[in-house]
Amino acid sequence: MIQKCLFPAAGYGTRFLPATKAMPKEMMPVVNKPLIEYGVEEALQAGMVDMCIVTGRGKNAILDHFDMNYELEHQISGTSKEDLLAGIRAVIEKANFTYIRQREMKGLGHAILTGRALVGDNPFAVVLADDLCIHPEEGVLAQMVGLYRQFRCSIVAVEEVPADETHKYGVIAGKALTNSLVCVEDMIEKPEPGKAPSNLAIIGRYILTPDIFDILEQTPPGKNGEIQITDALLQQAKTGCVLAYKFKGKRFDCGTVDGFIAATNYCYERFCSCRPNGHG
């Protein structure tokens, strides 16, 4: 049903300078796999095959990663190191990749609008690679696709955050439909301390209906002079329906150094076959 997943990947990653001076932040490795590859794998698990990536200047490493490297593969052919490429080879085999460049950084809403040429008139998912989401059985996007089949409206993933951190996020409020599902009635981008309508913060997983593009085109710049997806979603909620979903699983904010280190330690302890004594 949902075949396309949009990856806004044009940001500068300034919080990780100097590492991101020449390397895209989306290519920062959690253990031995880039952040964006985790996101693509999550999209594939949810049944999506078209990966639409909004890039910017200096992001060619992303294009190269999701392509064949004949010289490298020739050099390691027949050696034990060849197995290390099995995962990315499977991704390249299963997924289609298209790219468009965001020429100016005007906010997440503008990045999503830039991807319209790739997405077309289709419902689609959005993944922010900074947010690494892990569930051992069913990824967050797969959970959200199940909800979309039932409700056929835009859905945002949310999690509870401490009150003193709400100013870092888009925050929603609304009517609880179940323990994990809220019908959105209000949505504020990075509210001032003490002014958040709840502690339910939007994280980097969305399913959006294609009418969001027309709304974004009419959305004026908001917080920080940027076109905010939260402003467009609030308008969509007022005229239709937007749901917020408290997802199952763990989420790491890899846009921060602390979150990136926590994600690396978590994945190393649980998934890495290269740990001493073969533990993984």
DAVEN-V722196 format. One record per residue. N is the residue number from 0. RES is the residue in one small letter. D_LAST is the distance of its C-alpha to the last C-alpha in Angstrom with 2 decimals. Layout:
# DAVEN-V722196
((N | RES | D_LAST) (N | RES | D_LAST))
This chain:
# DAVEN-V722196
((0 | m | 34.56) (1 | i | 32.88) (2 | q | 32.10) (3 | k | 32.06) (4 | c | 29.70) (5 | l | 31.09) (6 | f | 29.13) (7 | p | 31.37) (8 | a | 30.18) (9 | a | 33.33) (10 | g | 32.87) (11 | y | 33.03) (12 | g | 30.07) (13 | t | 32.38) (14 | r | 30.19) (15 | f | 27.90) (16 | l | 30.78) (17 | p | 31.08) (18 | a | 27.70) (19 | t | 29.03) (20 | k | 32.44) (21 | a | 31.67) (22 | m | 28.24) (23 | p | 27.92) (24 | k | 25.99) (25 | e | 24.32) (26 | m | 22.78) (27 | m | 21.15) (28 | p | 17.49) (29 | v | 14.74) (30 | v | 12.22) (31 | n | 13.45) (32 | k | 15.03) (33 | p | 18.45) (34 | l | 19.25) (35 | i | 21.71) (36 | e | 19.36) (37 | y | 17.37) (38 | g | 20.86) (39 | v | 21.97) (40 | e | 19.09) (41 | e | 20.04) (42 | a | 23.64) (43 | l | 23.01) (44 | q | 21.36) (45 | a | 24.57) (46 | g | 26.73) (47 | m | 27.90) (48 | v | 28.48) (49 | d | 30.74) (50 | m | 29.10) (51 | c | 31.96) (52 | i | 31.24) (53 | v | 33.79) (54 | t | 33.61) (55 | g | 35.78) (56 | r | 36.91) (57 | g | 34.36) (58 | k | 31.70) (59 | n | 31.90) (60 | a | 28.34) (61 | i | 27.26) (62 | l | 29.59) (63 | d | 28.41) (64 | h | 24.71) (65 | f | 25.53) (66 | d | 27.67) (67 | m | 27.65) (68 | n | 27.71) (69 | y | 29.68) (70 | e | 30.06) (71 | l | 26.37) (72 | e | 25.52) (73 | h | 28.40) (74 | q | 27.28) (75 | i | 23.79) (76 | s | 24.98) (77 | g | 24.25) (78 | t | 21.73) (79 | s | 18.00) (80 | k | 17.75) (81 | e | 19.22) (82 | d | 15.99) (83 | l | 14.83) (84 | l | 17.74) (85 | a | 17.01) (86 | g | 15.95) (87 | i | 18.99) (88 | r | 21.23) (89 | a | 20.58) (90 | v | 21.44) (91 | i | 24.58) (92 | e | 25.58) (93 | k | 25.48) (94 | a | 26.82) (95 | n | 30.16) (96 | f | 30.48) (97 | t | 33.70) (98 | y | 34.56) (99 | i | 37.35) (100 | r | 38.13) (101 | q | 38.97) (102 | r | 41.79) (103 | e | 42.12) (104 | m | 39.72) (105 | k | 41.46) (106 | g | 38.72) (107 | l | 36.14) (108 | g | 38.99) (109 | h | 40.48) (110 | a | 37.20) (111 | i | 36.90) (112 | l | 40.57) (113 | t | 40.07) (114 | g | 37.63) (115 | r | 40.41) (116 | a | 41.41) (117 | l | 37.99) (118 | v | 37.57) (119 | g | 41.17) (120 | d | 42.54) (121 | n | 39.33) (122 | p | 37.10) (123 | f | 33.92) (124 | a | 30.73) (125 | v | 30.07) (126 | v | 26.71) (127 | l | 26.65) (128 | a | 23.60) (129 | d | 23.85) (130 | d | 22.65) (131 | l | 18.97) (132 | c | 18.74) (133 | i | 15.74) (134 | h | 16.21) (135 | p | 13.84) (136 | e | 16.85) (137 | e | 19.66) (138 | g | 19.78) (139 | v | 22.63) (140 | l | 24.79) (141 | a | 24.59) (142 | q | 25.71) (143 | m | 28.53) (144 | v | 29.63) (145 | g | 30.22) (146 | l | 32.44) (147 | y | 34.24) (148 | r | 35.20) (149 | q | 36.92) (150 | f | 38.55) (151 | r | 38.97) (152 | c | 39.05) (153 | s | 37.12) (154 | i | 34.09) (155 | v | 32.31) (156 | a | 29.06) (157 | v | 29.67) (158 | e | 28.13) (159 | e | 29.90) (160 | v | 30.06) (161 | p | 32.02) (162 | a | 35.71) (163 | d | 35.73) (164 | e | 33.23) (165 | t | 35.04) (166 | h | 36.95) (167 | k | 33.89) (168 | y | 33.61) (169 | g | 35.68) (170 | v | 36.47) (171 | i | 37.76) (172 | a | 40.03) (173 | g | 41.45) (174 | k | 42.02) (175 | a | 39.22) (176 | l | 39.15) (177 | t | 36.28) (178 | n | 33.76) (179 | s | 31.55) (180 | l | 34.25) (181 | v | 37.02) (182 | c | 39.99) (183 | v | 40.34) (184 | e | 43.75) (185 | d | 43.11) (186 | m | 40.73) (187 | i | 41.02) (188 | e | 39.26) (189 | k | 38.29) (190 | p | 40.95) (191 | e | 42.71) (192 | p | 41.55) (193 | g | 42.95) (194 | k | 43.85) (195 | a | 40.75) (196 | p | 41.68) (197 | s | 38.49) (198 | n | 35.00) (199 | l | 33.41) (200 | a | 32.06) (201 | i | 31.40) (202 | i | 28.02) (203 | g | 27.33) (204 | r | 27.42) (205 | y | 30.81) (206 | i | 32.54) (207 | l | 36.07) (208 | t | 39.19) (209 | p | 41.16) (210 | d | 44.10) (211 | i | 42.05) (212 | f | 43.14) (213 | d | 46.81) (214 | i | 46.17) (215 | l | 44.32) (216 | e | 47.28) (217 | q | 49.53) (218 | t | 47.30) (219 | p | 48.76) (220 | p | 46.71) (221 | g | 45.44) (222 | k | 43.34) (223 | n | 43.38) (224 | g | 45.60) (225 | e | 42.78) (226 | i | 42.69) (227 | q | 40.38) (228 | i | 38.61) (229 | t | 39.14) (230 | d | 42.90) (231 | a | 42.84) (232 | l | 40.75) (233 | l | 43.16) (234 | q | 46.03) (235 | q | 44.28) (236 | a | 43.79) (237 | k | 47.50) (238 | t | 48.66) (239 | g | 46.08) (240 | c | 42.78) (241 | v | 39.49) (242 | l | 36.77) (243 | a | 34.10) (244 | y | 30.94) (245 | k | 28.76) (246 | f | 25.44) (247 | k | 22.55) (248 | g | 19.24) (249 | k | 18.29) (250 | r | 20.05) (251 | f | 19.72) (252 | d | 22.88) (253 | c | 21.70) (254 | g | 25.39) (255 | t | 25.43) (256 | v | 23.90) (257 | d | 22.72) (258 | g | 21.08) (259 | f | 19.46) (260 | i | 17.97) (261 | a | 16.82) (262 | a | 15.13) (263 | t | 13.42) (264 | n | 12.18) (265 | y | 11.11) (266 | c | 9.19) (267 | y | 7.60) (268 | e | 6.64) (269 | r | 5.58) (270 | f | 4.98) (271 | c | 4.79) (272 | s | 4.56) (273 | c | 7.25) (274 | r | 6.32) (275 | p | 8.93) (276 | n | 9.12) (277 | g | 6.36) (278 | h | 3.79) (279 | g | 0.00))
